[in-house]
């Protein structure tokens, strides 16, 4: 069985023509389409989501697969590299900026945030103190397991694996495997 990457390479010229032609429509159209086809689960919907991302995101590389029921917010602050897959039921809010490198796989039911609540004033309700925008980065060749929560301001370095169900807050060092709540080093990849 051939991989989707092989199909993309084979039809790269046609795909690039469609991408260029798609630029005639305003970004607002693609943002609406992205919401409308969120739950559709077929190759055409997958390709339309890719086109929408190419036209609305800050940056979107080649061979990006956004599967069904992925919730993307503030995509004008979202940067995605090449060969990225985001599986069903993920929630990504790029309000403070999210950068996802090349060859990243994000398993189902994961969350990536780029903001967090302010809670410094003890006299005010937390929900009334607003949010602080925090840039979140996932470098190249990273595997995010299912049900992972990557909180605002986190930085995951290249070659890392985040185990299923982990909550990442802060920095994950290069070529390491982390897990738990909060995520801690399990072992180094050698």
Beta strands, then each sheet from edge to edge (+ up, - down):
strand 1: 59-60
strand 2: 64-66
strand 3: 71-73
strand 4: 78-80
strand 5: 84-86
strand 6: 91-93
strand 7: 98-100
strand 8: 105-106
strand 9: 111-113
strand 10: 115-117
strand 11: 131-133
strand 12: 136-138
strand 13: 143-144
strand 14: 149-150
strand 15: 155-156
strand 16: 161-162
strand 17: 167-168
strand 18: 171-172
strand 19: 176-179
strand 20: 184-188
sheet 1: 1+ 4+ 7+ 12+ 15+ 18+
sheet 2: 2+ 5+ 8+ 13+ 16+ 19+ 20-
sheet 3: 3+ 6+ 9+ 14+ 17+
sheet 4: 10+ 11-
end
